[in-house]
Amino acid sequence: MQLARTCLSFAALAAVCAPAHATETVSCVGTGDPGVTVEMNLGSGLPADRPNWVRVTTPDGAWSTLSVDEATPVALYQSFDDGRSFSIDLADETVESLAILIRLLRGEEGDHTVRIGYLRVVGQSIHPIVCDFGESE
């Protein structure tokens, strides 16, 4: 009985002392078209380059990895971040073909960081975007 209480105490202590995982909401807008937006939520833990969710809007439609959104459903196919470039590929719901490509380059000077790139809706359109990284939740 004492062993069970000790184990429970350690489990409770571990749960309380576990680090919180912050997330960062990233907002991107089209540089030539205010109707173009990309929103994503990135975790600070590993894998840091894997978005928790992504929403994309263009004048031609809306796509989202969140099932609660009223948008065309897409799935995260792959993502990559090497610190200078950040790539996200979204596939159709059945993960049979690519639907959305997001490519971003990072630049920084002092405390100021910018990310610019493009949003490509495969077979439909391509849009230049600029992103704001830094809104922690």
Stockholm file with secondary structure:
# STOCKHOLM 1.0

chainA/1-137         MQLARTCLSFAALAAVCAPAHATETVSCVGTGDPGVTVEMNLGSGLPADRPNWVRVTTPDGAWSTLSVDEATPVALYQSFDDGRSFSIDLADETVESLAILIRLLRGEEGDHTVRIGYLRVVGQSIHPIVCDFGESE
#=GR chainA/1-137 SS CHHHHHHHHHHHHHHHHSCCCCEEEEEEEESSCTTCEEEEEEESSSSTTSEEEEEEEETTEEEESCTTSSSEEEEEEEEEECSSEEEEEEEETTSSSEEEEEEEEEEEETTEEEEEEEEEETTTEEEEEEEEEEEEC
#=GC SS_cons         CHHHHHHHHHHHHHHHHSCCCCEEEEEEEESSCTTCEEEEEEESSSSTTSEEEEEEEETTEEEESCTTSSSEEEEEEEEEECSSEEEEEEEETTSSSEEEEEEEEEEEETTEEEEEEEEEETTTEEEEEEEEEEEEC
//
